[in-house]
Amino acid sequence: MDEKAAVTRKINIAIDGYSACGKSTLAKDLAKVLSYTFIDSGAMYRAVTLFAMRNGWIKENGVIDQKALIASLNTVQIGFKPSQEKGKSDTHLNGENVEEEIRKPHIAQYVSQISAIPEVRKRLVALQQDFGKEKGVVMDGRDIGTVVFPNAELKLFVTADVEERARRRFEELKSKGVESTLEEVKKNLAHRDHLDTTRATDPLKKADDARLVDNTCMTKDEQLTLVLGWVRSLISN
C-alpha cells in the first residue's frame, strides 16, 4: 500500500467499541499501515486488574478492596515494548511482560469492575493522554473519543452483533488453548457490555462526532479499507 508515503501530517485516531468487536485488530492494522503508534488502552486496565488480583484485592466473591488498590496506584507502571517475534508490542506491568496473562478469562471477568473505579481511570487517562501529545497515535478502548482524545481528528465507534462477537472471542480463546463454551463467552460479553455502558465514570458511548463502523458482516480487509479512506481524506486536507 502507498499509505505510508501518502501521510503528510500525523493525526490521532480514537477507536471505541464493545468487547470483541474487532477494534483492537483495526487499531493495530491502521498503526502498521500508517507507521503510527498503537496503544491498547484495554490492556492497561487489564494490567491493573492483574495487579489487584496478585495482591489479593479481588476476593472470591468478586468484592474489590478499592481502598488498597487506590493507595497503591502510584506504584503501577505500564508500558508497551515491541516484540520482534510477534510483530507487535507487548504489555509490561512494572517491568514484567504480562501480555499473555492479561488476556485470560479470569482477568476479563473483573476488568470492567476495575475500569469503573474513578481513581483508576484518572491515573490511566493521564498516561494515555501523554502517549498522544506528539500525534500519530491509534488508541482503542471505551472512552477514547469521549474522554482521552476528545479532540482526535478521527473518531470511530466500532460495533457488531453480540452473536458474532461471541463467536469471534470463542474462536480466539480456542486457538490459544483456553477452555470455554460459546454460551459462557456470550454471557461474559453481555455482562461486560452492561457494566461498560452503565458505569458512573466515563461509560462506553459513541462520541457525537464519531463515525460508526458496524463490522458484523465485514471482513478485516474491508473494514481497514473503509477507514483508510477516511484517514486519507483527513490527512490530505
Order of alpha helices (4+ residues) and beta strands (2+ residues): alpha-beta-alpha-beta-alpha-alpha-beta-beta-beta-alpha-alpha-beta-beta-alpha-alpha-beta-alpha
